[in-house]
Amino acid sequence: MIPLHLLHWQPRQRRKFRMQRIVSKDNKRIKRLKGLAQKKVRIRENLFLIEGVKMVDEAMSSGLHIDIVASSDSFAAIHQDLLDAYENQGHEVIVVSDDIFAGISSLVTPQGVLAAVIMNESTIDDIISKGKAVVLLDGISDPGNLGTIMRTADAFGFSGILMTGSCVDIYNPKTVQATMGSILRVSHSYMEYGDAAGLKDAGYTLYGFDLKGECLGPGYKFAGKSALIIGNESTGISAELLSMCDELVKIPMSGNAESLNAAIAAGIAMFLAGGYGKI
């Protein structure tokens, strides 16, 4: 089934591309797409990959610039009308063998369609100008955790995600997939440690989640303009950011585990800071 926004879309200009089937894995387009698995190539090309109909369709409806769409033979055999709609919208579409597609995809079970999309990083000012709570991540090294945190921030309506340079690449394929499309909706930006001062200047209260912090108790209230700082899974928040925190807090635990997974901790923190739950 063709999505409604594609079905009713009327082309404003003549097509620039004709759908092609590419049979060689050495084709320059194929090499370029495969190269996007590497951070240095993503940075050079200013592109990242999204996979699956849902994400490709959402990228198109959100107005993000799509560089190229690739489909497997088996997907095209069932969804040729959808690929035609993509092409009619003005996007370059290529079809490749299932084997070549599997070599491009980062998924164990490829979904048959993917797209290279221009990176959509925001600025710090864009994020904090919204005046809503933000999440500041410091040294998050697991791509799945980063993606899950972004998905959770999307669910709870946070203004955006800020990340220090020690965090894993937000456009890592595993991170992108873990966001379940939230990377297309949630504002995100990398920052320097000194940029935290700008949050303070903008009226934000910086809450560092640290095992040495005050245990969150009944009735605890976060400031409306909160910046929740979540640190590295093993080493926690860096000394630079800890020194800038207005308050150090921790999530109460009654079991024997020493700490929580970073994505779980961030999820609980966002739930509480959003006013949805009480300790």
PyRosetta script that sets phi, psi and omega in degrees:
from pyrosetta import init, pose_from_sequence

init()
pose = pose_from_sequence("MIPLHLLHWQPRQRRKFRMQRIVSKDNKRIKRLKGLAQKKVRIRENLFLIEGVKMVDEAMSSGLHIDIVASSDSFAAIHQDLLDAYENQGHEVIVVSDDIFAGISSLVTPQGVLAAVIMNESTIDDIISKGKAVVLLDGISDPGNLGTIMRTADAFGFSGILMTGSCVDIYNPKTVQATMGSILRVSHSYMEYGDAAGLKDAGYTLYGFDLKGECLGPGYKFAGKSALIIGNESTGISAELLSMCDELVKIPMSGNAESLNAAIAAGIAMFLAGGYGKI")
pose.set_psi(1, 134.1)
pose.set_omega(1, 179.5)
pose.set_phi(2, -82.9)
pose.set_psi(2, 130.1)
pose.set_omega(2, 176.6)
pose.set_phi(3, -56.1)
pose.set_psi(3, 146.8)
pose.set_omega(3, -174.7)
pose.set_phi(4, -59.1)
pose.set_psi(4, -38.6)
pose.set_omega(4, -176.4)
pose.set_phi(5, -68.3)
pose.set_psi(5, -22.4)
pose.set_omega(5, 176.3)
pose.set_phi(6, -86.8)
pose.set_psi(6, -35.4)
pose.set_omega(6, -177.8)
pose.set_phi(7, -62.8)
pose.set_psi(7, -40.1)
pose.set_omega(7, -175.7)
pose.set_phi(8, -97.0)
pose.set_psi(8, 0.8)
pose.set_omega(8, -178.3)
pose.set_phi(9, -71.5)
pose.set_psi(9, 136.4)
pose.set_omega(9, 177.2)
pose.set_phi(10, -111.3)
pose.set_psi(10, 124.8)
pose.set_omega(10, -178.1)
pose.set_phi(11, -63.3)
pose.set_psi(11, 136.7)
pose.set_omega(11, 179.9)
pose.set_phi(12, -91.0)
pose.set_psi(12, -15.1)
pose.set_omega(12, 179.8)
pose.set_phi(13, -148.7)
pose.set_psi(13, 167.0)
pose.set_omega(13, 180.0)
pose.set_phi(14, -66.5)
pose.set_psi(14, 153.4)
pose.set_omega(14, 178.5)
pose.set_phi(15, -58.7)
pose.set_psi(15, 142.9)
pose.set_omega(15, 175.4)
pose.set_phi(16, -99.5)
pose.set_psi(16, -16.5)
pose.set_omega(16, -173.4)
pose.set_phi(17, -129.7)
pose.set_psi(17, 153.4)
pose.set_omega(17, 168.7)
pose.set_phi(18, -118.7)
pose.set_psi(18, 135.5)
pose.set_omega(18, -177.2)
pose.set_phi(19, -58.8)
pose.set_psi(19, 134.0)
pose.set_omega(19, -178.7)
pose.set_phi(20, -122.9)
pose.set_psi(20, 147.3)
pose.set_omega(20, 170.2)
pose.set_phi(21, -104.2)
pose.set_psi(21, 124.9)
pose.set_omega(21, -177.7)
pose.set_phi(22, -109.1)
pose.set_psi(22, 128.1)
pose.set_omega(22, -173.8)
pose.set_phi(23, -108.1)
pose.set_psi(23, -10.9)
pose.set_omega(23, -177.1)
pose.set_phi(24, -105.0)
pose.set_psi(24, 130.2)
pose.set_omega(24, 176.8)
pose.set_phi(25, -71.0)
pose.set_psi(25, -12.5)
pose.set_omega(25, 178.9)
pose.set_phi(26, -91.2)
pose.set_psi(26, 1.2)
pose.set_omega(26, 177.3)
pose.set_phi(27, -59.5)
pose.set_psi(27, 143.3)
pose.set_omega(27, -174.7)
pose.set_phi(28, -63.2)
pose.set_psi(28, -32.7)
pose.set_omega(28, 178.1)
pose.set_phi(29, -67.3)
pose.set_psi(29, -40.0)
pose.set_omega(29, 179.6)
pose.set_phi(30, -65.9)
pose.set_psi(30, -45.0)
pose.set_omega(30, 179.5)
pose.set_phi(31, -61.5)
pose.set_psi(31, -39.0)
pose.set_omega(31, 179.6)
pose.set_phi(32, -65.1)
pose.set_psi(32, -44.2)
pose.set_omega(32, 179.1)
pose.set_phi(33, -65.0)
pose.set_psi(33, -43.4)
pose.set_omega(33, 178.8)
pose.set_phi(34, -63.7)
pose.set_psi(34, -34.3)
pose.set_omega(34, -179.2)
pose.set_phi(35, -63.9)
pose.set_psi(35, -23.8)
pose.set_omega(35, -177.7)
pose.set_phi(36, -69.4)
pose.set_psi(36, -4.0)
pose.set_omega(36, 171.9)
pose.set_phi(37, -71.3)
pose.set_psi(37, -17.0)
pose.set_omega(37, -179.1)
pose.set_phi(38, -101.1)
pose.set_psi(38, 135.9)
pose.set_omega(38, -178.0)
pose.set_phi(39, -58.7)
pose.set_psi(39, -43.1)
pose.set_omega(39, -176.6)
pose.set_phi(40, -62.6)
pose.set_psi(40, -34.3)
pose.set_omega(40, 178.7)
pose.set_phi(41, -73.6)
pose.set_psi(41, -40.7)
pose.set_omega(41, 177.8)
pose.set_phi(42, -58.7)
pose.set_psi(42, -42.6)
pose.set_omega(42, -179.8)
pose.set_phi(43, -66.4)
pose.set_psi(43, -43.9)
pose.set_omega(43, -179.0)
pose.set_phi(44, -62.8)
pose.set_psi(44, -42.8)
pose.set_omega(44, -176.8)
pose.set_phi(45, -87.7)
pose.set_psi(45, -13.7)
pose.set_omega(45, -175.7)
pose.set_phi(46, 58.4)
pose.set_psi(46, 38.1)
pose.set_omega(46, -177.6)
pose.set_phi(47, -132.7)
pose.set_psi(47, 153.5)
pose.set_omega(47, 170.1)
pose.set_phi(48, -142.2)
pose.set_psi(48, 161.6)
pose.set_omega(48, -176.4)
pose.set_phi(49, -97.3)
pose.set_psi(49, 139.9)
pose.set_omega(49, 168.2)
pose.set_phi(50, -121.3)
pose.set_psi(50, 148.5)
pose.set_omega(50, -175.5)
pose.set_phi(51, -131.4)
pose.set_psi(51, 144.7)
pose.set_omega(51, 177.6)
pose.set_phi(52, 99.6)
pose.set_psi(52, 149.7)
pose.set_omega(52, -177.6)
pose.set_phi(53, -57.8)
pose.set_psi(53, -43.6)
pose.set_omega(53, -175.6)
pose.set_phi(54, -59.2)
pose.set_psi(54, -47.3)
pose.set_omega(54, -177.3)
pose.set_phi(55, -71.9)
pose.set_psi(55, -39.6)
pose.set_omega(55, 179.2)
pose.set_phi(56, -64.3)
pose.set_psi(56, -44.4)
pose.set_omega(56, 179.1)
pose.set_phi(57, -62.6)
pose.set_psi(57, -40.5)
pose.set_omega(57, -179.5)
pose.set_phi(58, -67.6)
pose.set_psi(58, -38.0)
pose.set_omega(58, 178.1)
pose.set_phi(59, -62.0)
pose.set_psi(59, -39.4)
pose.set_omega(59, 179.3)
pose.set_phi(60, -68.2)
pose.set_psi(60, -43.7)
pose.set_omega(60, -177.4)
pose.set_phi(61, -70.9)
pose.set_psi(61, -24.0)
pose.set_omega(61, -179.6)
pose.set_phi(62, -85.8)
pose.set_psi(62, -6.2)
pose.set_omega(62, 176.3)
pose.set_phi(63, 85.8)
pose.set_psi(63, 8.8)
pose.set_omega(63, 177.2)
pose.set_phi(64, -67.5)
pose.set_psi(64, 148.9)
pose.set_omega(64, -179.5)
pose.set_phi(65, -78.3)
pose.set_psi(65, 121.7)
pose.set_omega(65, 178.7)
pose.set_phi(66, -103.5)
pose.set_psi(66, 123.9)
pose.set_omega(66, -176.6)
pose.set_phi(67, -77.3)
pose.set_psi(67, -45.0)
pose.set_omega(67, -178.2)
pose.set_phi(68, -162.0)
pose.set_psi(68, 148.6)
pose.set_omega(68, 175.4)
pose.set_phi(69, -114.0)
pose.set_psi(69, 136.6)
pose.set_omega(69, 177.9)
pose.set_phi(70, -123.7)
pose.set_psi(70, 138.5)
pose.set_omega(70, 179.7)
pose.set_phi(71, -128.5)
pose.set_psi(71, 150.0)
pose.set_omega(71, 172.9)
pose.set_phi(72, -83.4)
pose.set_psi(72, 159.6)
pose.set_omega(72, 177.9)
pose.set_phi(73, -57.1)
pose.set_psi(73, -45.0)
pose.set_omega(73, -176.0)
pose.set_phi(74, -65.8)
pose.set_psi(74, -35.7)
pose.set_omega(74, 177.5)
pose.set_phi(75, -68.1)
pose.set_psi(75, -43.5)
pose.set_omega(75, -178.2)
pose.set_phi(76, -63.3)
pose.set_psi(76, -33.7)
pose.set_omega(76, -179.2)
pose.set_phi(77, -62.9)
pose.set_psi(77, -27.4)
pose.set_omega(77, -178.1)
pose.set_phi(78, -101.0)
pose.set_psi(78, -31.8)
pose.set_omega(78, -170.7)
pose.set_phi(79, -120.6)
pose.set_psi(79, 37.3)
pose.set_omega(79, -179.5)
pose.set_phi(80, -59.6)
pose.set_psi(80, -35.1)
pose.set_omega(80, 179.7)
pose.set_phi(81, -63.5)
pose.set_psi(81, -35.6)
pose.set_omega(81, 178.8)
pose.set_phi(82, -69.6)
pose.set_psi(82, -41.6)
pose.set_omega(82, 178.1)
pose.set_phi(83, -64.6)
pose.set_psi(83, -37.8)
pose.set_omega(83, 176.0)
pose.set_phi(84, -61.4)
pose.set_psi(84, -39.9)
pose.set_omega(84, 179.4)
pose.set_phi(85, -65.1)
pose.set_psi(85, -39.5)
pose.set_omega(85, 176.4)
pose.set_phi(86, -60.5)
pose.set_psi(86, -44.8)
pose.set_omega(86, -178.1)
pose.set_phi(87, -66.4)
pose.set_psi(87, -41.4)
pose.set_omega(87, -179.9)
pose.set_phi(88, -64.5)
pose.set_psi(88, -22.3)
pose.set_omega(88, 177.4)
pose.set_phi(89, -80.3)
pose.set_psi(89, -4.5)
pose.set_omega(89, 174.8)
pose.set_phi(90, 104.2)
pose.set_psi(90, 15.1)
pose.set_omega(90, -177.8)
pose.set_phi(91, -102.3)
pose.set_psi(91, 145.3)
pose.set_omega(91, 174.5)
pose.set_phi(92, -74.7)
pose.set_psi(92, 129.7)
pose.set_omega(92, -179.3)
pose.set_phi(93, -125.2)
pose.set_psi(93, 130.9)
pose.set_omega(93, 174.1)
pose.set_phi(94, -122.8)
pose.set_psi(94, 150.5)
pose.set_omega(94, 177.3)
pose.set_phi(95, -119.6)
pose.set_psi(95, 134.1)
pose.set_omega(95, -177.4)
pose.set_phi(96, -133.2)
pose.set_psi(96, 166.9)
pose.set_omega(96, 177.8)
pose.set_phi(97, -64.6)
pose.set_psi(97, 158.6)
pose.set_omega(97, 178.9)
pose.set_phi(98, -59.9)
pose.set_psi(98, -35.7)
pose.set_omega(98, 179.9)
pose.set_phi(99, -66.5)
pose.set_psi(99, -44.8)
pose.set_omega(99, 178.8)
pose.set_phi(100, -64.6)
pose.set_psi(100, -41.8)
pose.set_omega(100, 179.8)
pose.set_phi(101, -61.1)
pose.set_psi(101, -42.1)
pose.set_omega(101, 179.8)
pose.set_phi(102, -62.0)
pose.set_psi(102, -29.9)
pose.set_omega(102, 178.6)
pose.set_phi(103, -73.9)
pose.set_psi(103, -21.8)
pose.set_omega(103, 177.1)
pose.set_phi(104, -88.3)
pose.set_psi(104, -40.6)
pose.set_omega(104, -175.0)
pose.set_phi(105, -66.4)
pose.set_psi(105, 147.7)
pose.set_omega(105, 175.8)
pose.set_phi(106, -96.3)
pose.set_psi(106, -0.4)
pose.set_omega(106, -176.1)
pose.set_phi(107, -91.7)
pose.set_psi(107, 147.6)
pose.set_omega(107, 175.6)
pose.set_phi(108, -64.2)
pose.set_psi(108, -41.0)
pose.set_omega(108, 176.0)
pose.set_phi(109, -117.4)
pose.set_psi(109, 91.9)
pose.set_omega(109, -177.4)
pose.set_phi(110, -57.9)
pose.set_psi(110, 147.1)
pose.set_omega(110, -177.2)
pose.set_phi(111, -94.6)
pose.set_psi(111, -1.3)
pose.set_omega(111, 171.2)
pose.set_phi(112, 95.9)
pose.set_psi(112, -13.7)
pose.set_omega(112, 177.6)
pose.set_phi(113, -145.9)
pose.set_psi(113, 140.5)
pose.set_omega(113, 178.2)
pose.set_phi(114, -149.1)
pose.set_psi(114, 167.7)
pose.set_omega(114, 179.7)
pose.set_phi(115, -145.9)
pose.set_psi(115, 147.1)
pose.set_omega(115, 171.6)
pose.set_phi(116, -94.7)
pose.set_psi(116, 124.0)
pose.set_omega(116, -172.7)
pose.set_phi(117, -121.9)
pose.set_psi(117, 142.6)
pose.set_omega(117, 175.4)
pose.set_phi(118, -62.9)
pose.set_psi(118, 135.5)
pose.set_omega(118, 179.0)
pose.set_phi(119, -56.7)
pose.set_psi(119, 139.6)
pose.set_omega(119, -173.6)
pose.set_phi(120, -117.4)
pose.set_psi(120, 39.0)
pose.set_omega(120, -179.1)
pose.set_phi(121, -68.0)
pose.set_psi(121, 138.0)
pose.set_omega(121, 177.9)
pose.set_phi(122, -91.4)
pose.set_psi(122, -177.2)
pose.set_omega(122, 171.2)
pose.set_phi(123, -102.7)
pose.set_psi(123, 160.1)
pose.set_omega(123, 177.8)
pose.set_phi(124, -60.2)
pose.set_psi(124, -42.3)
pose.set_omega(124, -179.4)
pose.set_phi(125, -61.2)
pose.set_psi(125, -38.4)
pose.set_omega(125, 178.2)
pose.set_phi(126, -59.8)
pose.set_psi(126, -40.5)
pose.set_omega(126, -175.9)
pose.set_phi(127, -71.9)
pose.set_psi(127, -47.6)
pose.set_omega(127, -175.1)
pose.set_phi(128, -79.1)
pose.set_psi(128, -18.0)
pose.set_omega(128, 179.2)
pose.set_phi(129, -67.6)
pose.set_psi(129, -18.0)
pose.set_omega(129, 179.1)
pose.set_phi(130, -73.4)
pose.set_psi(130, -18.9)
pose.set_omega(130, 175.1)
pose.set_phi(131, 74.2)
pose.set_psi(131, 11.0)
pose.set_omega(131, 179.0)
pose.set_phi(132, -104.0)
pose.set_psi(132, 168.9)
pose.set_omega(132, -178.7)
pose.set_phi(133, -59.8)
pose.set_psi(133, 147.5)
pose.set_omega(133, 178.3)
pose.set_phi(134, -128.7)
pose.set_psi(134, 162.3)
pose.set_omega(134, 173.8)
pose.set_phi(135, -113.2)
pose.set_psi(135, 130.5)
pose.set_omega(135, 178.8)
pose.set_phi(136, -114.2)
pose.set_psi(136, 117.7)
pose.set_omega(136, -176.3)
pose.set_phi(137, -106.4)
pose.set_psi(137, 132.8)
pose.set_omega(137, -175.9)
pose.set_phi(138, -124.5)
pose.set_psi(138, 106.5)
pose.set_omega(138, 174.8)
pose.set_phi(139, 75.4)
pose.set_psi(139, 24.0)
pose.set_omega(139, 176.3)
pose.set_phi(140, -69.5)
pose.set_psi(140, 116.5)
pose.set_omega(140, -171.5)
pose.set_phi(141, -102.9)
pose.set_psi(141, -16.0)
pose.set_omega(141, -178.2)
pose.set_phi(142, -91.9)
pose.set_psi(142, 120.4)
pose.set_omega(142, -177.0)
pose.set_phi(143, -61.7)
pose.set_psi(143, -35.5)
pose.set_omega(143, 178.2)
pose.set_phi(144, -65.0)
pose.set_psi(144, -39.5)
pose.set_omega(144, 177.5)
pose.set_phi(145, -63.4)
pose.set_psi(145, -44.5)
pose.set_omega(145, -179.3)
pose.set_phi(146, -61.7)
pose.set_psi(146, -44.3)
pose.set_omega(146, 179.1)
pose.set_phi(147, -64.2)
pose.set_psi(147, -40.0)
pose.set_omega(147, 179.1)
pose.set_phi(148, -66.1)
pose.set_psi(148, -39.2)
pose.set_omega(148, 178.7)
pose.set_phi(149, -63.3)
pose.set_psi(149, -42.8)
pose.set_omega(149, 178.6)
pose.set_phi(150, -63.2)
pose.set_psi(150, -41.1)
pose.set_omega(150, 178.5)
pose.set_phi(151, -61.9)
pose.set_psi(151, -39.8)
pose.set_omega(151, -179.9)
pose.set_phi(152, -69.2)
pose.set_psi(152, -40.3)
pose.set_omega(152, 176.6)
pose.set_phi(153, -60.2)
pose.set_psi(153, -37.1)
pose.set_omega(153, 176.5)
pose.set_phi(154, -63.9)
pose.set_psi(154, -43.1)
pose.set_omega(154, -178.0)
pose.set_phi(155, -64.9)
pose.set_psi(155, -35.2)
pose.set_omega(155, -176.4)
pose.set_phi(156, -97.9)
pose.set_psi(156, 7.4)
pose.set_omega(156, 173.3)
pose.set_phi(157, 72.3)
pose.set_psi(157, 30.1)
pose.set_omega(157, 178.3)
pose.set_phi(158, -72.6)
pose.set_psi(158, 152.7)
pose.set_omega(158, -176.7)
pose.set_phi(159, -63.7)
pose.set_psi(159, -34.5)
pose.set_omega(159, -179.5)
pose.set_phi(160, 169.9)
pose.set_psi(160, -178.7)
pose.set_omega(160, -179.5)
pose.set_phi(161, -117.0)
pose.set_psi(161, 127.5)
pose.set_omega(161, 172.4)
pose.set_phi(162, -109.5)
pose.set_psi(162, 140.9)
pose.set_omega(162, -176.2)
pose.set_phi(163, -134.9)
pose.set_psi(163, 135.2)
pose.set_omega(163, 172.7)
pose.set_phi(164, -75.5)
pose.set_psi(164, 162.2)
pose.set_omega(164, -177.4)
pose.set_phi(165, -63.5)
pose.set_psi(165, -14.6)
pose.set_omega(165, 179.7)
pose.set_phi(166, -83.5)
pose.set_psi(166, -2.0)
pose.set_omega(166, 177.0)
pose.set_phi(167, -78.5)
pose.set_psi(167, 156.3)
pose.set_omega(167, 174.7)
pose.set_phi(168, -62.6)
pose.set_psi(168, 156.0)
pose.set_omega(168, -179.0)
pose.set_phi(169, -63.1)
pose.set_psi(169, 125.8)
pose.set_omega(169, -179.6)
pose.set_phi(170, -62.7)
pose.set_psi(170, -23.8)
pose.set_omega(170, -178.3)
pose.set_phi(171, -96.6)
pose.set_psi(171, 10.0)
pose.set_omega(171, 171.4)
pose.set_phi(172, -56.2)
pose.set_psi(172, 134.1)
pose.set_omega(172, -177.2)
pose.set_phi(173, -53.6)
pose.set_psi(173, -37.6)
pose.set_omega(173, 179.1)
pose.set_phi(174, -68.5)
pose.set_psi(174, -36.5)
pose.set_omega(174, 177.0)
pose.set_phi(175, -66.1)
pose.set_psi(175, -48.3)
pose.set_omega(175, -179.0)
pose.set_phi(176, -56.4)
pose.set_psi(176, -45.6)
pose.set_omega(176, -178.2)
pose.set_phi(177, -66.5)
pose.set_psi(177, -36.9)
pose.set_omega(177, -179.4)
pose.set_phi(178, -68.1)
pose.set_psi(178, -22.4)
pose.set_omega(178, 178.4)
pose.set_phi(179, -72.8)
pose.set_psi(179, -17.3)
pose.set_omega(179, -179.3)
pose.set_phi(180, 53.8)
pose.set_psi(180, 38.8)
pose.set_omega(180, 177.5)
pose.set_phi(181, 97.6)
pose.set_psi(181, -12.3)
pose.set_omega(181, -177.4)
pose.set_phi(182, -65.4)
pose.set_psi(182, -24.4)
pose.set_omega(182, 178.8)
pose.set_phi(183, -63.1)
pose.set_psi(183, -20.9)
pose.set_omega(183, 178.5)
pose.set_phi(184, -83.5)
pose.set_psi(184, -13.8)
pose.set_omega(184, -174.6)
pose.set_phi(185, -115.9)
pose.set_psi(185, -33.4)
pose.set_omega(185, -173.1)
pose.set_phi(186, -90.5)
pose.set_psi(186, 126.6)
pose.set_omega(186, 177.4)
pose.set_phi(187, -64.6)
pose.set_psi(187, 140.4)
pose.set_omega(187, -178.2)
pose.set_phi(188, -150.0)
pose.set_psi(188, 147.5)
pose.set_omega(188, -178.3)
pose.set_phi(189, -156.8)
pose.set_psi(189, 147.0)
pose.set_omega(189, 171.7)
pose.set_phi(190, -86.9)
pose.set_psi(190, 155.8)
pose.set_omega(190, -174.4)
pose.set_phi(191, -146.8)
pose.set_psi(191, 162.2)
pose.set_omega(191, 171.0)
pose.set_phi(192, -94.1)
pose.set_psi(192, 159.8)
pose.set_omega(192, 179.9)
pose.set_phi(193, -58.3)
pose.set_psi(193, -38.2)
pose.set_omega(193, -178.6)
pose.set_phi(194, -64.7)
pose.set_psi(194, -19.5)
pose.set_omega(194, -179.7)
pose.set_phi(195, -68.4)
pose.set_psi(195, -15.4)
pose.set_omega(195, 178.3)
pose.set_phi(196, -62.6)
pose.set_psi(196, -27.6)
pose.set_omega(196, 177.5)
pose.set_phi(197, -62.8)
pose.set_psi(197, -32.6)
pose.set_omega(197, 177.8)
pose.set_phi(198, -65.4)
pose.set_psi(198, -32.4)
pose.set_omega(198, 175.8)
pose.set_phi(199, -64.3)
pose.set_psi(199, -43.6)
pose.set_omega(199, 178.4)
pose.set_phi(200, -62.3)
pose.set_psi(200, -43.5)
pose.set_omega(200, 179.8)
pose.set_phi(201, -62.0)
pose.set_psi(201, -29.4)
pose.set_omega(201, 180.0)
pose.set_phi(202, -85.4)
pose.set_psi(202, 4.7)
pose.set_omega(202, 176.4)
pose.set_phi(203, 91.7)
pose.set_psi(203, 13.1)
pose.set_omega(203, 179.6)
pose.set_phi(204, -84.1)
pose.set_psi(204, 144.2)
pose.set_omega(204, 170.8)
pose.set_phi(205, -98.2)
pose.set_psi(205, 127.6)
pose.set_omega(205, -176.7)
pose.set_phi(206, -95.2)
pose.set_psi(206, 117.1)
pose.set_omega(206, 179.6)
pose.set_phi(207, -106.6)
pose.set_psi(207, 114.1)
pose.set_omega(207, 177.1)
pose.set_phi(208, -94.2)
pose.set_psi(208, 123.0)
pose.set_omega(208, 178.3)
pose.set_phi(209, -88.5)
pose.set_psi(209, 110.0)
pose.set_omega(209, -171.0)
pose.set_phi(210, -144.1)
pose.set_psi(210, 143.7)
pose.set_omega(210, -177.7)
pose.set_phi(211, -63.2)
pose.set_psi(211, -19.1)
pose.set_omega(211, 178.2)
pose.set_phi(212, -92.3)
pose.set_psi(212, 2.0)
pose.set_omega(212, -177.6)
pose.set_phi(213, -79.3)
pose.set_psi(213, 175.1)
pose.set_omega(213, 178.0)
pose.set_phi(214, -72.2)
pose.set_psi(214, 133.6)
pose.set_omega(214, -179.2)
pose.set_phi(215, -69.8)
pose.set_psi(215, 127.8)
pose.set_omega(215, 179.4)
pose.set_phi(216, -65.2)
pose.set_psi(216, 123.7)
pose.set_omega(216, -176.9)
pose.set_phi(217, -112.1)
pose.set_psi(217, -179.4)
pose.set_omega(217, 179.8)
pose.set_phi(218, -58.0)
pose.set_psi(218, 136.1)
pose.set_omega(218, 176.1)
pose.set_phi(219, 79.6)
pose.set_psi(219, 3.1)
pose.set_omega(219, 179.7)
pose.set_phi(220, -62.6)
pose.set_psi(220, 134.0)
pose.set_omega(220, -179.2)
pose.set_phi(221, -121.9)
pose.set_psi(221, 129.7)
pose.set_omega(221, 174.9)
pose.set_phi(222, -85.0)
pose.set_psi(222, 152.2)
pose.set_omega(222, 175.2)
pose.set_phi(223, -65.0)
pose.set_psi(223, 153.7)
pose.set_omega(223, 179.9)
pose.set_phi(224, -60.5)
pose.set_psi(224, -41.6)
pose.set_omega(224, 177.4)
pose.set_phi(225, -99.4)
pose.set_psi(225, 84.4)
pose.set_omega(225, -176.1)
pose.set_phi(226, -103.8)
pose.set_psi(226, 142.4)
pose.set_omega(226, 170.2)
pose.set_phi(227, -118.0)
pose.set_psi(227, 109.4)
pose.set_omega(227, -177.5)
pose.set_phi(228, -90.8)
pose.set_psi(228, 117.5)
pose.set_omega(228, -175.5)
pose.set_phi(229, -102.2)
pose.set_psi(229, 118.9)
pose.set_omega(229, 179.4)
pose.set_phi(230, -115.3)
pose.set_psi(230, 128.6)
pose.set_omega(230, -175.1)
pose.set_phi(231, -98.0)
pose.set_psi(231, -173.5)
pose.set_omega(231, -179.9)
pose.set_phi(232, -57.6)
pose.set_psi(232, 145.2)
pose.set_omega(232, -176.9)
pose.set_phi(233, -57.2)
pose.set_psi(233, -30.4)
pose.set_omega(233, -177.3)
pose.set_phi(234, -106.7)
pose.set_psi(234, -41.9)
pose.set_omega(234, -171.5)
pose.set_phi(235, -104.3)
pose.set_psi(235, -6.8)
pose.set_omega(235, 177.7)
pose.set_phi(236, 78.1)
pose.set_psi(236, -158.1)
pose.set_omega(236, -177.7)
pose.set_phi(237, -78.7)
pose.set_psi(237, 140.5)
pose.set_omega(237, 179.9)
pose.set_phi(238, -64.9)
pose.set_psi(238, 155.7)
pose.set_omega(238, -179.9)
pose.set_phi(239, -59.3)
pose.set_psi(239, -35.7)
pose.set_omega(239, -179.5)
pose.set_phi(240, -60.1)
pose.set_psi(240, -44.6)
pose.set_omega(240, -178.7)
pose.set_phi(241, -78.0)
pose.set_psi(241, -35.7)
pose.set_omega(241, 178.6)
pose.set_phi(242, -57.5)
pose.set_psi(242, -39.1)
pose.set_omega(242, -177.5)
pose.set_phi(243, -68.6)
pose.set_psi(243, -17.2)
pose.set_omega(243, -178.1)
pose.set_phi(244, -99.6)
pose.set_psi(244, -5.8)
pose.set_omega(244, -177.7)
pose.set_phi(245, -69.1)
pose.set_psi(245, 140.8)
pose.set_omega(245, 174.6)
pose.set_phi(246, -79.5)
pose.set_psi(246, -34.9)
pose.set_omega(246, 178.9)
pose.set_phi(247, -143.8)
pose.set_psi(247, 142.0)
pose.set_omega(247, 172.2)
pose.set_phi(248, -107.4)
pose.set_psi(248, 127.3)
pose.set_omega(248, -176.9)
pose.set_phi(249, -134.0)
pose.set_psi(249, 163.9)
pose.set_omega(249, 174.8)
pose.set_phi(250, -144.5)
pose.set_psi(250, 157.4)
pose.set_omega(250, -179.9)
pose.set_phi(251, -87.3)
pose.set_psi(251, 127.3)
pose.set_omega(251, -179.1)
pose.set_phi(252, -66.2)
pose.set_psi(252, 139.6)
pose.set_omega(252, 178.2)
pose.set_phi(253, -134.0)
pose.set_psi(253, 137.6)
pose.set_omega(253, -178.7)
pose.set_phi(254, -105.1)
pose.set_psi(254, -5.6)
pose.set_omega(254, -179.0)
pose.set_phi(255, -92.3)
pose.set_psi(255, -159.8)
pose.set_omega(255, -173.8)
pose.set_phi(256, -102.2)
pose.set_psi(256, -7.7)
pose.set_omega(256, 179.6)
pose.set_phi(257, -67.1)
pose.set_psi(257, 140.9)
pose.set_omega(257, -178.7)
pose.set_phi(258, -75.4)
pose.set_psi(258, -30.9)
pose.set_omega(258, -176.9)
pose.set_phi(259, -155.4)
pose.set_psi(259, 171.8)
pose.set_omega(259, 178.5)
pose.set_phi(260, -104.4)
pose.set_psi(260, 153.1)
pose.set_omega(260, 170.2)
pose.set_phi(261, -57.0)
pose.set_psi(261, 142.5)
pose.set_omega(261, -174.3)
pose.set_phi(262, -58.1)
pose.set_psi(262, -41.0)
pose.set_omega(262, -179.3)
pose.set_phi(263, -68.4)
pose.set_psi(263, -37.4)
pose.set_omega(263, 178.1)
pose.set_phi(264, -66.9)
pose.set_psi(264, -45.5)
pose.set_omega(264, 179.6)
pose.set_phi(265, -60.5)
pose.set_psi(265, -44.0)
pose.set_omega(265, 179.9)
pose.set_phi(266, -63.7)
pose.set_psi(266, -39.1)
pose.set_omega(266, 179.5)
pose.set_phi(267, -63.3)
pose.set_psi(267, -44.9)
pose.set_omega(267, 178.2)
pose.set_phi(268, -64.3)
pose.set_psi(268, -42.9)
pose.set_omega(268, -179.8)
pose.set_phi(269, -60.7)
pose.set_psi(269, -44.6)
pose.set_omega(269, 179.9)
pose.set_phi(270, -67.1)
pose.set_psi(270, -36.7)
pose.set_omega(270, 178.0)
pose.set_phi(271, -61.3)
pose.set_psi(271, -45.2)
pose.set_omega(271, -178.7)
pose.set_phi(272, -72.4)
pose.set_psi(272, -44.6)
pose.set_omega(272, -177.9)
pose.set_phi(273, -66.5)
pose.set_psi(273, -25.9)
pose.set_omega(273, 178.1)
pose.set_phi(274, -80.6)
pose.set_psi(274, -1.4)
pose.set_omega(274, 178.0)
pose.set_phi(275, 79.0)
pose.set_psi(275, 19.1)
pose.set_omega(275, -176.8)
pose.set_phi(276, -90.3)
pose.set_psi(276, -20.1)
pose.set_omega(276, -175.3)
pose.set_phi(277, -143.0)
pose.set_psi(277, 163.8)
pose.set_omega(277, 178.5)
pose.set_phi(278, -126.2)
pose.set_psi(278, 144.7)
pose.set_omega(278, 177.7)
pose.set_phi(279, -70.2)
pose.dump_pdb("model.pdb")
